[in-house]
């Protein structure tokens, strides 16, 4: 079974964390919410508190994918966590999946992970994709890096993650079960 960690910091965008966790679990992926705060309870940007499955200190460093939800100040809080930034670089160097949505691709930009790649980010902060070729697509997959634009792209982002970790058939069944149709 594939293993995914979705990292939570105070001020994360709730839709961008919960949607991937929910849909990945429906697809049969071992997806866990991981707090970088030292507490399991983490409050999102809109005042909703979630209980993480694990603390950062409890994770094993062999995940198939690492996922960063956006939101402010959640993204800057993720970027400030030295252990997480080291883990992201290690994951990327091992050519394993690294994914970020909304403002969170700025963390990948600061680490050089999107350099010489196509990527997307929340509109207006494309300059944070340091060294990347910015696109306006809902979801961009370039090598082992997946980026997405905003809370409104959380479902297509999560479906793309599920397809990459499982297969087209599983992602299609997930899409059908959700009665999700792209416009």
N, C-alpha and C positions, 0 to 999 in steps of 0.2 A: 504494500500500500504506500502510495506517495505521501510525503510529509511536507506540510506547509506551515510557516509561521507568519502571522499577521501581527505587526508590532503596534502597540498602543502607547501613546504619550499623552499627557494632559493637553486637552484642546484638539484632539483628533476629530476629523469629520466622520460622524457616526455612520452615514450611508456607505462610505468608502471602506469601512472596516467590516461592518456587519454583512453587507451584501456578498462580498467574496467568501467570508466564513460560511455563511448559510449555503450558498450555491456549491461551494467546493465540498462541503459535507454531504449535500444531496447527491453529488457526483461520486461519492465513495472515497474522497480524499481525506486523509488524516490532517485536518486543518485546525490549528490552535491559535487563540489570541494570546499574545505575549506582552506583558507590561514591562516597560523600561523604567517605571517610576519607583520600583521597590515595594509597591503595594499592588495587590490584585485588583482593587477597585480603581478604575480610571474614568475620569469624567471627560466627555467629549465637548466639542465646541458649542453645542447647543444645550448643555446642561444635563445630558443623559449619562448616567453612570453605568458602566459595564464591568462585569467581573471577568478578569482574564483567567485563562486556563493555567498559565504558567507565569512566573517571573523570569526576567531575562537570565538571571543567574541559574535557573533550573533547566534551560534548554540544552539539547545536544546539538553539536554543530554539524549535523549531517542532513539538514533539510534539503528537499528537492527544490523548494522555492521559498524566497523571502519576499514579503509583501509590505509595502509602506502605504498606509492611507494618508491622505492630505489633511487639510484643515490647518487653521492657525489659531493658536501658536503650536499646534501639534507637530507640524512639520519641522519647525525650528527646534522643538524639544527633541525630536528624533535625531536631527542632525547634530545636536549637542552631546548625544550619548556616544562616548568613545568606543565602548564595547560593540555597539551596534554598527558603527561605521567600520570598525575593523572586520566584523563579520560580513558586512556587505562586500567589502573589497575581497575578502577571502572567497566568498561565494562566486563573485564575478570572475576572479582569476581561475577558479576551478571550472569555469564555463557552465555553471549551474544557473537556474532561473533567478532573476532579480526583477521585481515588478513594483511600480509606483503609480499612483493616481493623483490627479489634481495638482496641488502645489508640491507634493512629495518628490516628483522627478527632479526638483531643485537639489535634493540631497544627492541624487545620482550625478547631477551636473557638477556639484562641488567636489565630488570624489573622482571625477574623470571617467565615470562609468559610461556616460553617453557620448563621450568624445568620438568623433568620426562616425556617428550613428544617426539614424532618423529617430526622433522622439517627439512626444507631445506633452503638453503641460497646460495648466489653467491659463486662459486667455489673458494676455497683458504682461506675463512674466516669462516670456520666451527667452529673455536674456539670461535666465538662470540655468538654461540648458547649455552650459558652457561647452563649447566645441561641437555641439550637435547641430544637425539640420532639422529645425523645428517644422512639424507638420500640424495640421488642424484636424486630422482624423480622430475619431472617437477612441480608437485603440491602435497602438503602433507596436509591432513586434519586429525587432531588429537583432538578430542573433539571439543571445540569451537574455535580452532586456525587453521588458514589456512596459509601456507607459500608456496612460489614459488621461483624459482631460479634466473631468469635473464630477460632482455628485451625480449629475444626470447621465453619466456614462458608466456608472457602477455596475449595472446589469451586463452590458456588453463586455466590460472588462472582466467580470467574474466568469462569464461564459467562455471568453477567450482563455482564461487561466485554466478552467476545467478541461477545455479541449486540448491544451498543451500538456496537461498532466495525465489525461486519460486518452480519449480518442474522439473522432468526429461523431460516432454513433452516440456516445454518452452525452456529448454536448448538445446534439440534436434532440435527444430525449429530454434533456434538462430544459431546453428552450421550449419544447412543446408542452411540457408539464407546467411551465410558468405562463403559458399562453402569451409569450413575448414575441412581438413582431417588430422588426425594424421598420421605421417610417419610410 
